């Protein structure tokens, strides 16, 4: 202890700790740190076990979906890729490895090029249905409109109807001899053509049916997106003097751009896989379809795959056509995702 002189007496206070005391304090501090480290070890191991259990539960929950995707999607793609390098043996015998022969034949086959052009033309023209769906969705979402549920039901009916049934109805409508469309045109003095037997109108006729079939599905998506736009945007624009058309182009379309992008990707993928409309509208069978004088302007890449793989029993060549279609879908989807950065607004 030390004495501190305060002028009126002395006060006893603690003296500065000596070397022994400092050593004792350091020893105690080191022991505390080592004890904390020792306690941290089991704690870390417990945390690792918890993380492992959570990861295991996560993998277990996604395992059914992952297995389903691998069995029903990934494995068929790999099997098709393998078959594209083979040629089926006679009378269904074992396949023979032919390397790139099928792909070399694809390059020189004029029917492949023609079907690719028809498919791309149908896909491009089918995108017209997207702005139509946006306009109709905006009209059906107007406040105070009566009978909206009835309109939605009528528009959505083609979606829940089988494509073959729809194609059969439209084949009757397009008939050049007794079709209702030519009958209505004759009432105003117009002689309609044989819509699906004329190479000048066959592809356009298919596009109209495709747009009509997909309109209901697109409307459901766009109406939900329009309902999600805050009303105060339109109220503020109306106060500023903007009319309905200005509100549509300045508010509705920009805020719907992410939805438009999604619908465009889905529509392109669906259009590239067109088959049922061609099969039914062109004739209903491979022989009848090819007898149609407009068949060359209607044949798509999927129809060609069907004809080669299942009619001509050339599984290898059909698999090569399928791989070309897969590459085309991947390429166009990648281009769409690349271009969406220029016009899609996510704010």
GUBADREN-529145 format. One record per residue (C-alpha): residue in three letters; chain; z, x, y. Coordinates in Angstrom, 1 decimal. Example, Ala and Ser with C-alpha at 12.3 -4.5 7.8 and 13.67 -1.06 7.14 Angstrom:
<atoms>
+-------+------+--------+--------+--------+
! vexza ! zanu !     zz !     xx !     yy !
+-------+------+--------+--------+--------+
!   ALA !    A !    7.8 !   12.3 !   -4.5 !
!   SER !    A !    7.1 !   13.7 !   -1.1 !
+-------+------+--------+--------+--------+
</atoms>
This chain:
<atoms>
+-------+------+--------+--------+--------+
! vexza ! zanu !     zz !     xx !     yy !
+-------+------+--------+--------+--------+
!   UNK !    A !    0.0 !    0.0 !    0.0 !
!   UNK !    A !   -0.6 !    1.2 !    3.6 !
!   UNK !    A !    1.3 !    0.4 !    6.9 !
!   UNK !    A !   -0.8 !   -0.8 !    9.8 !
!   UNK !    A !    0.8 !   -0.4 !   13.3 !
!   UNK !    A !    0.4 !   -3.5 !   15.4 !
!   UNK !    A !    2.6 !   -2.4 !   18.2 !
!   UNK !    A !    5.4 !   -4.8 !   17.4 !
!   UNK !    A !    6.1 !   -3.9 !   13.9 !
!   UNK !    A !    4.3 !   -3.0 !   10.8 !
!   UNK !    A !    2.4 !   -5.2 !    8.4 !
!   UNK !    A !    1.9 !   -4.4 !    4.8 !
!   UNK !    A !   -1.7 !   -4.8 !    3.6 !
!   UNK !    A !   -3.7 !   -3.9 !    0.4 !
!   UNK !    A !   -4.7 !   -0.3 !    0.3 !
!   UNK !    A !   -8.3 !    0.7 !   -0.5 !
!   UNK !    A !   -8.9 !    0.7 !   -4.2 !
!   UNK !    A !   -8.8 !    4.0 !   -5.8 !
!   UNK !    A !  -11.2 !    5.5 !   -8.3 !
!   UNK !    A !   -9.4 !    4.0 !  -11.2 !
!   UNK !    A !   -9.6 !    0.5 !   -9.8 !
!   UNK !    A !  -13.3 !    0.9 !   -9.1 !
!   UNK !    A !  -14.0 !    2.0 !  -12.6 !
!   UNK !    A !  -12.1 !   -0.9 !  -13.9 !
!   UNK !    A !  -14.1 !   -3.3 !  -11.7 !
!   UNK !    A !  -17.4 !   -1.8 !  -12.8 !
!   UNK !    A !  -16.5 !   -2.0 !  -16.4 !
!   UNK !    A !  -15.6 !   -5.7 !  -16.0 !
!   UNK !    A !  -18.9 !   -6.4 !  -14.2 !
!   UNK !    A !  -20.9 !   -4.6 !  -16.9 !
!   UNK !    A !  -19.1 !   -6.6 !  -19.5 !
!   UNK !    A !  -19.9 !   -9.8 !  -17.8 !
!   UNK !    A !  -23.6 !   -9.0 !  -17.5 !
!   UNK !    A !  -23.8 !   -8.0 !  -21.2 !
!   UNK !    A !  -22.0 !  -11.2 !  -22.1 !
!   UNK !    A !  -24.6 !  -13.2 !  -20.0 !
!   UNK !    A !  -27.4 !  -11.4 !  -21.7 !
!   UNK !    A !  -25.9 !  -12.1 !  -25.1 !
!   UNK !    A !  -25.6 !  -15.8 !  -24.2 !
!   UNK !    A !  -29.1 !  -15.9 !  -22.9 !
!   UNK !    A !  -30.6 !  -14.8 !  -26.2 !
!   UNK !    A !  -29.7 !  -17.9 !  -28.2 !
!   UNK !    A !  -30.6 !  -20.0 !  -25.2 !
!   UNK !    A !  -34.1 !  -18.6 !  -25.1 !
!   UNK !    A !  -34.5 !  -19.0 !  -28.9 !
!   UNK !    A !  -33.4 !  -22.6 !  -28.5 !
!   UNK !    A !  -35.9 !  -23.2 !  -25.7 !
!   UNK !    A !  -38.7 !  -21.7 !  -27.9 !
!   UNK !    A !  -37.8 !  -24.0 !  -30.8 !
!   UNK !    A !  -37.9 !  -27.0 !  -28.4 !
!   UNK !    A !  -41.3 !  -25.9 !  -27.1 !
!   UNK !    A !  -42.6 !  -25.4 !  -30.6 !
!   UNK !    A !  -41.4 !  -28.9 !  -31.6 !
!   UNK !    A !  -43.0 !  -30.5 !  -28.6 !
!   UNK !    A !  -46.3 !  -28.7 !  -29.3 !
!   UNK !    A !  -46.2 !  -29.7 !  -33.0 !
!   UNK !    A !  -45.7 !  -33.4 !  -32.0 !
!   UNK !    A !  -48.6 !  -33.2 !  -29.6 !
!   UNK !    A !  -50.9 !  -31.7 !  -32.2 !
!   UNK !    A !  -49.7 !  -34.3 !  -34.7 !
!   UNK !    A !  -50.5 !  -37.1 !  -32.3 !
!   UNK !    A !  -54.0 !  -35.9 !  -31.5 !
!   UNK !    A !  -54.8 !  -34.9 !  -35.1 !
!   UNK !    A !  -56.3 !  -38.3 !  -36.2 !
!   UNK !    A !  -58.6 !  -38.3 !  -33.2 !
!   UNK !    A !  -59.5 !  -34.6 !  -33.7 !
!   UNK !    A !  -60.2 !  -35.1 !  -37.4 !
!   UNK !    A !  -62.3 !  -38.2 !  -36.7 !
!   UNK !    A !  -64.4 !  -36.3 !  -34.1 !
!   UNK !    A !  -64.8 !  -33.3 !  -36.4 !
!   UNK !    A !  -65.8 !  -35.4 !  -39.5 !
!   UNK !    A !  -68.0 !  -38.1 !  -37.8 !
!   UNK !    A !  -69.4 !  -36.1 !  -34.9 !
!   UNK !    A !  -69.2 !  -32.3 !  -35.2 !
!   UNK !    A !  -70.0 !  -32.1 !  -38.9 !
!   UNK !    A !  -73.2 !  -34.3 !  -38.6 !
!   UNK !    A !  -74.4 !  -32.2 !  -35.7 !
!   UNK !    A !  -73.9 !  -29.0 !  -37.7 !
!   UNK !    A !  -75.5 !  -30.5 !  -40.7 !
!   UNK !    A !  -78.5 !  -31.7 !  -38.7 !
!   UNK !    A !  -78.8 !  -28.2 !  -37.1 !
!   UNK !    A !  -79.0 !  -26.7 !  -40.6 !
!   UNK !    A !  -81.5 !  -29.3 !  -41.9 !
!   UNK !    A !  -83.8 !  -28.5 !  -38.9 !
!   UNK !    A !  -84.5 !  -25.1 !  -40.5 !
!   UNK !    A !  -85.4 !  -26.6 !  -43.9 !
!   UNK !    A !  -88.1 !  -28.7 !  -45.5 !
!   UNK !    A !  -87.4 !  -31.5 !  -47.9 !
!   UNK !    A !  -88.7 !  -30.9 !  -51.4 !
!   UNK !    A !  -91.2 !  -33.2 !  -53.2 !
!   UNK !    A !  -89.8 !  -36.5 !  -54.4 !
!   UNK !    A !  -86.5 !  -35.9 !  -52.7 !
!   UNK !    A !  -85.8 !  -32.6 !  -54.3 !
!   UNK !    A !  -83.7 !  -29.8 !  -52.9 !
!   UNK !    A !  -84.6 !  -28.6 !  -49.4 !
!   UNK !    A !  -86.3 !  -25.3 !  -48.8 !
!   UNK !    A !  -85.4 !  -22.9 !  -46.0 !
!   UNK !    A !  -88.4 !  -22.6 !  -43.7 !
!   UNK !    A !  -86.8 !  -21.0 !  -40.6 !
!   UNK !    A !  -88.4 !  -21.9 !  -37.3 !
!   UNK !    A !  -91.5 !  -23.6 !  -38.8 !
!   UNK !    A !  -90.3 !  -27.0 !  -37.8 !
!   UNK !    A !  -89.8 !  -26.0 !  -34.2 !
!   UNK !    A !  -93.2 !  -24.3 !  -34.1 !
!   UNK !    A !  -94.7 !  -27.5 !  -35.3 !
!   UNK !    A !  -92.9 !  -29.4 !  -32.6 !
!   UNK !    A !  -94.4 !  -27.3 !  -29.9 !
!   UNK !    A !  -98.0 !  -28.0 !  -31.1 !
!   UNK !    A !  -97.5 !  -31.7 !  -31.9 !
!   UNK !    A !  -99.0 !  -33.9 !  -29.2 !
!   UNK !    A !  -97.0 !  -36.9 !  -30.3 !
!   UNK !    A !  -93.7 !  -35.1 !  -29.5 !
!   UNK !    A !  -94.9 !  -34.3 !  -26.0 !
!   UNK !    A !  -96.0 !  -37.9 !  -25.5 !
!   UNK !    A !  -92.8 !  -39.4 !  -26.7 !
!   UNK !    A !  -90.8 !  -37.0 !  -24.5 !
!   UNK !    A !  -92.7 !  -38.1 !  -21.5 !
!   UNK !    A !  -92.3 !  -41.8 !  -22.3 !
!   UNK !    A !  -88.5 !  -41.2 !  -22.8 !
!   UNK !    A !  -88.1 !  -39.4 !  -19.5 !
!   UNK !    A !  -90.2 !  -42.0 !  -17.7 !
!   UNK !    A !  -88.1 !  -44.8 !  -19.1 !
!   UNK !    A !  -84.9 !  -43.0 !  -18.2 !
!   UNK !    A !  -86.0 !  -42.3 !  -14.6 !
!   UNK !    A !  -87.1 !  -45.9 !  -14.1 !
!   UNK !    A !  -84.0 !  -47.3 !  -15.7 !
!   UNK !    A !  -81.9 !  -45.7 !  -13.0 !
!   UNK !    A !  -83.2 !  -48.4 !  -10.6 !
!   UNK !    A !  -80.6 !  -50.7 !  -12.3 !
!   UNK !    A !  -77.8 !  -48.7 !  -10.7 !
!   UNK !    A !  -78.4 !  -49.7 !   -7.1 !
!   UNK !    A !  -79.1 !  -53.2 !   -8.2 !
!   UNK !    A !  -75.7 !  -53.3 !   -9.9 !
!   UNK !    A !  -74.0 !  -51.9 !   -6.8 !
!   UNK !    A !  -75.6 !  -54.5 !   -4.5 !
!   UNK !    A !  -74.7 !  -57.4 !   -6.9 !
!   UNK !    A !  -71.2 !  -56.1 !   -7.4 !
!   UNK !    A !  -70.7 !  -56.0 !   -3.6 !
!   UNK !    A !  -71.9 !  -59.5 !   -3.3 !
!   UNK !    A !  -69.7 !  -60.8 !   -6.1 !
!   UNK !    A !  -66.7 !  -59.1 !   -4.5 !
!   UNK !    A !  -67.0 !  -60.8 !   -1.1 !
!   UNK !    A !  -63.8 !  -62.7 !   -0.2 !
!   UNK !    A !  -64.0 !  -66.5 !   -0.5 !
!   UNK !    A !  -67.0 !  -66.5 !   -2.9 !
!   UNK !    A !  -66.8 !  -69.4 !   -5.3 !
!   UNK !    A !  -67.8 !  -69.4 !   -8.9 !
!   UNK !    A !  -67.4 !  -65.7 !   -9.3 !
!   UNK !    A !  -66.2 !  -66.0 !  -12.9 !
!   UNK !    A !  -69.3 !  -68.0 !  -13.9 !
!   UNK !    A !  -71.6 !  -65.4 !  -12.3 !
!   UNK !    A !  -69.8 !  -62.6 !  -14.1 !
!   UNK !    A !  -70.1 !  -64.4 !  -17.4 !
!   UNK !    A !  -73.8 !  -64.9 !  -17.0 !
!   UNK !    A !  -74.4 !  -61.3 !  -16.1 !
!   UNK !    A !  -72.3 !  -60.0 !  -19.0 !
!   UNK !    A !  -73.8 !  -62.2 !  -21.7 !
!   UNK !    A !  -76.6 !  -59.6 !  -22.6 !
!   UNK !    A !  -74.0 !  -56.9 !  -23.1 !
!   UNK !    A !  -72.3 !  -58.9 !  -26.0 !
!   UNK !    A !  -75.7 !  -59.9 !  -27.5 !
!   UNK !    A !  -77.2 !  -57.7 !  -30.1 !
!   UNK !    A !  -80.1 !  -55.6 !  -28.8 !
!   UNK !    A !  -82.4 !  -56.9 !  -31.6 !
!   UNK !    A !  -81.8 !  -60.5 !  -30.6 !
!   UNK !    A !  -82.4 !  -59.7 !  -27.0 !
!   UNK !    A !  -85.6 !  -57.8 !  -27.8 !
!   UNK !    A !  -86.9 !  -60.8 !  -29.9 !
!   UNK !    A !  -86.3 !  -63.2 !  -27.0 !
!   UNK !    A !  -88.1 !  -61.0 !  -24.6 !
!   UNK !    A !  -90.9 !  -60.4 !  -27.0 !
!   UNK !    A !  -91.5 !  -64.2 !  -27.0 !
!   UNK !    A !  -91.2 !  -64.2 !  -23.1 !
!   UNK !    A !  -93.8 !  -61.4 !  -22.9 !
!   UNK !    A !  -96.2 !  -62.9 !  -25.3 !
!   UNK !    A !  -99.7 !  -63.0 !  -23.9 !
!   UNK !    A ! -100.7 !  -66.1 !  -25.8 !
!   UNK !    A !  -97.8 !  -68.5 !  -25.6 !
!   UNK !    A !  -95.2 !  -66.6 !  -23.6 !
!   UNK !    A !  -93.2 !  -68.5 !  -21.0 !
!   UNK !    A !  -93.8 !  -65.7 !  -18.4 !
!   UNK !    A !  -97.5 !  -66.1 !  -18.5 !
!   UNK !    A !  -97.1 !  -69.9 !  -18.5 !
!   UNK !    A !  -95.1 !  -69.7 !  -15.2 !
!   UNK !    A !  -97.7 !  -67.4 !  -13.7 !
!   UNK !    A ! -100.5 !  -69.8 !  -14.7 !
!   UNK !    A !  -98.8 !  -72.5 !  -12.6 !
!   UNK !    A !  -99.6 !  -70.6 !   -9.5 !
!   UNK !    A ! -103.1 !  -69.6 !  -10.6 !
!   UNK !    A ! -102.2 !  -66.1 !  -12.0 !
!   UNK !    A ! -103.4 !  -65.0 !  -15.4 !
!   UNK !    A ! -100.8 !  -62.7 !  -16.9 !
!   UNK !    A ! -101.6 !  -59.8 !  -19.1 !
!   UNK !    A ! -100.5 !  -59.1 !  -22.7 !
!   UNK !    A !  -97.3 !  -57.4 !  -21.4 !
!   UNK !    A !  -96.3 !  -55.5 !  -24.5 !
!   UNK !    A !  -99.8 !  -54.9 !  -25.8 !
!   UNK !    A ! -101.2 !  -53.4 !  -22.6 !
!   UNK !    A ! -100.6 !  -49.7 !  -22.0 !
!   UNK !    A ! -100.4 !  -50.4 !  -18.3 !
!   UNK !    A !  -97.5 !  -52.8 !  -18.5 !
!   UNK !    A !  -95.7 !  -52.0 !  -21.8 !
!   UNK !    A !  -93.4 !  -49.3 !  -20.5 !
!   UNK !    A !  -92.5 !  -51.4 !  -17.3 !
!   UNK !    A !  -91.8 !  -54.4 !  -19.5 !
!   UNK !    A !  -89.3 !  -52.3 !  -21.6 !
!   UNK !    A !  -87.7 !  -51.0 !  -18.4 !
!   UNK !    A !  -87.1 !  -54.5 !  -17.1 !
!   UNK !    A !  -85.4 !  -55.5 !  -20.4 !
!   UNK !    A !  -83.3 !  -52.4 !  -20.4 !
!   UNK !    A !  -82.1 !  -53.0 !  -16.8 !
!   UNK !    A !  -81.3 !  -56.6 !  -17.6 !
!   UNK !    A !  -79.3 !  -55.6 !  -20.7 !
!   UNK !    A !  -77.3 !  -52.9 !  -18.9 !
!   UNK !    A !  -76.6 !  -54.9 !  -15.7 !
!   UNK !    A !  -73.5 !  -56.7 !  -17.0 !
!   UNK !    A !  -71.8 !  -53.5 !  -18.2 !
!   UNK !    A !  -72.5 !  -51.8 !  -14.9 !
!   UNK !    A !  -71.2 !  -54.8 !  -12.9 !
!   UNK !    A !  -67.9 !  -54.7 !  -14.7 !
!   UNK !    A !  -67.3 !  -51.1 !  -13.6 !
!   UNK !    A !  -68.6 !  -51.5 !  -10.1 !
!   UNK !    A !  -66.7 !  -54.7 !   -9.4 !
!   UNK !    A !  -63.5 !  -53.0 !  -10.5 !
!   UNK !    A !  -64.3 !  -50.0 !   -8.2 !
!   UNK !    A !  -65.1 !  -52.3 !   -5.2 !
!   UNK !    A !  -61.8 !  -54.1 !   -5.7 !
!   UNK !    A !  -60.1 !  -50.7 !   -5.4 !
!   UNK !    A !  -61.4 !  -50.1 !   -1.9 !
!   UNK !    A !  -58.7 !  -50.9 !    0.7 !
!   UNK !    A !  -59.6 !  -54.0 !    2.8 !
!   UNK !    A !  -58.3 !  -52.4 !    6.0 !
!   UNK !    A !  -61.4 !  -50.1 !    6.0 !
!   UNK !    A !  -63.6 !  -53.2 !    6.3 !
!   UNK !    A !  -61.3 !  -54.8 !    8.8 !
!   UNK !    A !  -61.4 !  -51.7 !   11.0 !
!   UNK !    A !  -65.1 !  -51.5 !   10.8 !
!   UNK !    A !  -65.5 !  -55.1 !   11.7 !
!   UNK !    A !  -63.3 !  -54.6 !   14.7 !
!   UNK !    A !  -65.6 !  -51.7 !   15.7 !
!   UNK !    A !  -68.6 !  -54.0 !   15.5 !
!   UNK !    A !  -70.0 !  -52.9 !   12.2 !
!   UNK !    A !  -72.0 !  -55.6 !   10.3 !
!   UNK !    A !  -72.1 !  -56.3 !    6.6 !
!   UNK !    A !  -75.0 !  -53.9 !    6.0 !
!   UNK !    A !  -73.4 !  -51.1 !    7.9 !
!   UNK !    A !  -70.1 !  -51.6 !    6.1 !
!   UNK !    A !  -72.0 !  -51.5 !    2.8 !
!   UNK !    A !  -73.7 !  -48.2 !    3.5 !
!   UNK !    A !  -70.9 !  -46.5 !    5.5 !
!   UNK !    A !  -67.9 !  -47.6 !    3.4 !
!   UNK !    A !  -68.8 !  -49.2 !    0.0 !
!   UNK !    A !  -71.5 !  -46.7 !   -1.1 !
!   UNK !    A !  -69.6 !  -43.5 !   -0.2 !
!   UNK !    A !  -66.4 !  -44.7 !   -1.8 !
!   UNK !    A !  -68.3 !  -45.8 !   -4.9 !
!   UNK !    A !  -70.0 !  -42.4 !   -5.3 !
!   UNK !    A !  -67.7 !  -41.2 !   -8.2 !
!   UNK !    A !  -68.3 !  -44.5 !  -10.0 !
!   UNK !    A !  -72.0 !  -44.3 !   -9.4 !
!   UNK !    A !  -72.0 !  -40.8 !  -10.8 !
!   UNK !    A !  -70.2 !  -41.9 !  -14.0 !
!   UNK !    A !  -72.6 !  -44.8 !  -14.5 !
!   UNK !    A !  -75.6 !  -42.6 !  -13.9 !
!   UNK !    A !  -74.4 !  -40.1 !  -16.6 !
!   UNK !    A !  -73.8 !  -42.9 !  -19.1 !
!   UNK !    A !  -77.1 !  -44.6 !  -18.3 !
!   UNK !    A !  -79.1 !  -41.4 !  -18.7 !
!   UNK !    A !  -77.5 !  -40.7 !  -22.1 !
!   UNK !    A !  -78.1 !  -44.3 !  -23.3 !
!   UNK !    A !  -81.7 !  -44.3 !  -22.1 !
!   UNK !    A !  -82.6 !  -41.1 !  -23.8 !
!   UNK !    A !  -81.5 !  -42.7 !  -27.1 !
!   UNK !    A !  -83.7 !  -45.8 !  -26.8 !
!   UNK !    A !  -84.9 !  -47.1 !  -30.1 !
!   UNK !    A !  -84.2 !  -50.8 !  -30.9 !
!   UNK !    A !  -86.2 !  -52.2 !  -27.9 !
!   UNK !    A !  -89.3 !  -50.1 !  -29.0 !
!   UNK !    A !  -88.9 !  -51.1 !  -32.6 !
!   UNK !    A !  -88.8 !  -54.8 !  -31.9 !
!   UNK !    A !  -91.0 !  -55.2 !  -28.9 !
!   UNK !    A !  -93.8 !  -53.0 !  -30.3 !
!   UNK !    A !  -94.1 !  -54.9 !  -33.5 !
!   UNK !    A !  -91.0 !  -55.0 !  -35.7 !
!   UNK !    A !  -92.0 !  -52.4 !  -38.3 !
!   UNK !    A !  -93.6 !  -49.0 !  -38.2 !
!   UNK !    A !  -97.0 !  -50.2 !  -39.4 !
!   UNK !    A !  -97.1 !  -53.1 !  -37.0 !
!   UNK !    A !  -95.8 !  -51.0 !  -34.1 !
!   UNK !    A !  -98.5 !  -48.4 !  -34.6 !
!   UNK !    A ! -101.1 !  -51.1 !  -34.7 !
!   UNK !    A ! -100.1 !  -52.2 !  -31.2 !
!   UNK !    A ! -102.7 !  -50.8 !  -28.8 !
!   UNK !    A !  -99.9 !  -50.0 !  -26.3 !
!   UNK !    A !  -97.7 !  -48.2 !  -28.8 !
!   UNK !    A !  -98.5 !  -44.7 !  -27.4 !
!   UNK !    A !  -97.1 !  -45.7 !  -24.0 !
!   UNK !    A !  -93.9 !  -47.1 !  -25.7 !
!   UNK !    A !  -93.0 !  -44.6 !  -28.3 !
!   UNK !    A !  -89.7 !  -42.7 !  -27.6 !
!   UNK !    A !  -88.3 !  -39.5 !  -29.0 !
!   UNK !    A !  -85.7 !  -41.4 !  -31.1 !
!   UNK !    A !  -88.5 !  -43.7 !  -32.5 !
!   UNK !    A !  -90.4 !  -40.6 !  -33.5 !
!   UNK !    A !  -87.3 !  -39.2 !  -35.2 !
!   UNK !    A !  -86.9 !  -42.4 !  -37.2 !
!   UNK !    A !  -90.6 !  -42.4 !  -38.2 !
!   UNK !    A !  -90.6 !  -38.8 !  -39.4 !
!   UNK !    A !  -87.2 !  -38.7 !  -41.0 !
!   UNK !    A !  -87.1 !  -42.1 !  -42.7 !
!   UNK !    A !  -90.7 !  -43.3 !  -42.9 !
!   UNK !    A !  -92.4 !  -40.0 !  -43.7 !
!   UNK !    A !  -89.3 !  -38.7 !  -45.5 !
!   UNK !    A !  -89.6 !  -35.3 !  -43.6 !
!   UNK !    A !  -85.9 !  -34.8 !  -43.0 !
!   UNK !    A !  -86.3 !  -31.2 !  -41.7 !
!   UNK !    A !  -88.9 !  -32.1 !  -39.1 !
!   UNK !    A !  -86.8 !  -35.2 !  -38.1 !
!   UNK !    A !  -83.7 !  -33.0 !  -37.8 !
!   UNK !    A !  -85.6 !  -30.7 !  -35.5 !
!   UNK !    A !  -86.6 !  -33.6 !  -33.3 !
!   UNK !    A !  -82.9 !  -34.7 !  -33.2 !
!   UNK !    A !  -81.9 !  -31.2 !  -32.1 !
!   UNK !    A !  -84.5 !  -31.3 !  -29.3 !
!   UNK !    A !  -83.0 !  -34.6 !  -28.1 !
!   UNK !    A !  -79.5 !  -33.2 !  -28.2 !
!   UNK !    A !  -80.6 !  -30.2 !  -26.1 !
!   UNK !    A !  -82.3 !  -32.6 !  -23.6 !
!   UNK !    A !  -79.2 !  -34.7 !  -23.3 !
!   UNK !    A !  -76.9 !  -31.7 !  -22.7 !
!   UNK !    A !  -79.4 !  -30.2 !  -20.2 !
!   UNK !    A !  -79.7 !  -33.4 !  -18.1 !
!   UNK !    A !  -76.0 !  -34.0 !  -18.2 !
!   UNK !    A !  -75.4 !  -30.5 !  -17.0 !
!   UNK !    A !  -77.9 !  -30.9 !  -14.2 !
!   UNK !    A !  -76.1 !  -34.2 !  -13.1 !
!   UNK !    A !  -72.8 !  -32.5 !  -13.0 !
!   UNK !    A !  -74.3 !  -29.7 !  -11.0 !
!   UNK !    A !  -75.9 !  -32.0 !   -8.5 !
!   UNK !    A !  -72.9 !  -34.3 !   -8.1 !
!   UNK !    A !  -71.1 !  -31.7 !   -5.9 !
!   UNK !    A !  -73.7 !  -32.5 !   -3.2 !
!   UNK !    A !  -73.3 !  -36.3 !   -2.9 !
!   UNK !    A !  -70.1 !  -37.4 !   -4.7 !
!   UNK !    A !  -67.1 !  -37.9 !   -2.5 !
!   UNK !    A !  -63.6 !  -37.8 !   -4.1 !
!   UNK !    A !  -61.6 !  -38.2 !   -0.9 !
+-------+------+--------+--------+--------+
</atoms>
